[in-house]
Amino acid sequence: MDIHEYQAKELLAKQGIRLPRGGLAYSPEQAAYRASEIGGEFWVVKAQIHSGARGKAGGIILCKSEKEVEDAAEKLLGARLVTHQTGERGKMVGRLYIEETVQIDREIYLGFVLDRKEERIMIVASGQGGMEIEEISEKEPDSIVRQVVDPGVGMLDFQARELAFGLGLDGALIGKAVQAIMGCYRVFRDYDASMLEINPLVVSHDEIYALDCKMSFDENALFRRPEISELRDKSQEDPRETFASDRGLSYVGLEGNIGCIINGAGLAMATLDMIKIAGGEPANFLDIGGGASPERVAKSFRAVLQDKKVEVVLVNIFAGINRCDWVAEGVAKALDEVGVPVPLVVRLSGTKVEEGRRILAEKAPSVIVADTLKDAAEKAVAAWKSGKSASEAA
């Protein structure tokens, strides 16, 4: 789960990390009022969306008067920003963060991430802030310094000092850098974050400020972090994924036309690959998990059909804990209650497979039955191409 910049900064502030003064605004008038509250001569109006590269997309505007702040807010609110992270759909701007400007003497990149290979928290820093970490690693690889945190003891002060010295900071700033780094680590640890990125962390008049902050959290830990769950902004999420996650389904939206309902992540990945090999494009990854009741299967159909681009649905079940008769009942239930207005291909294998196929034959005779994974993918792609050809002919 991602949160907005201003929300991440509120968490940082609790650890004493220095931040520019700022305030939230939902309207142009409120934005101008926030600027007057902050005071000064220059302000930055920042679109609050779950994406990086907002500046390149026009989502960060420097203003020299309260009137310019109001005009910038008028321009941004309700706009849809498209960045390389949002995809073509972009993200709608519904709130703004108005912030004072800070003189920048030097920019630093600081990032915390869970390294699954090392099974540790990895801290990555660079003296070349202001760029994406991919750009830094390509253009300035020697500037990157790293530290790995042992989960048994946590991050220690000497590691933060090594990072600070590795960044080439002046002696007077080492202590302040250590305080900022350790504060970020505590935020990362205490809230079960999976990523924390400050870019840039800036040096200004012998002080260190976090000018921007992005944070992501482990959704599996949200049950014990209700204060983080409350920060969720569903308007920034893919509506297909939100619909599915609210119903306990593992779903990732893709850009194709063949909707997939599958049990098991490995089988799901293999199915997506087989669809591609057969010449099609999957519309989603959806793992219904074990113990798929008819009701859960019907919910899966609703989630897949939320995507209006879906032109074929492929159900691929290898039943172990699951039972093919449960899935077949769910398919019949979906046809009756949900309505499936597109061709439906079903492949069942494993526990109670004969009973499942009998139920399909009796209750869902319109279903295209497949015997193997390859057969299912090919039949799904054939049904998609057939419908596409008919549509083009019409």
Protein Blocks (a to p, Z undefined) as FASTA:
>chain_A
ZZdfklmmmmmmmnopacddddddfbfklmmmmmmmngpjbdcdddddddehklmnopac
cdfbfklmmmmmmmmnopacddfknomnopadfbdcdddddddfbdcdddddddfklopa
cddddfbghiafklmmmmmmmlpccddddfklopafklmmmmmmmnopafklmmmmmmmm
mmmmmmmmmnopabdcddddddeehiacdfbdcddddfklmmmmmmlmmmpcfklpcfkl
mmmmmnopacdddfbfbdcddehjklmmmmmmmmmmnopacfbdcdebghiafklmmmmm
mmmmmpmkbcbdcdddddfkbcfklmmmmmmmmmmmnopabdcddddedehklmmmmmmm
mmmmmbccdfbfklmmmmmmmmmmmmmmmmmmZZ
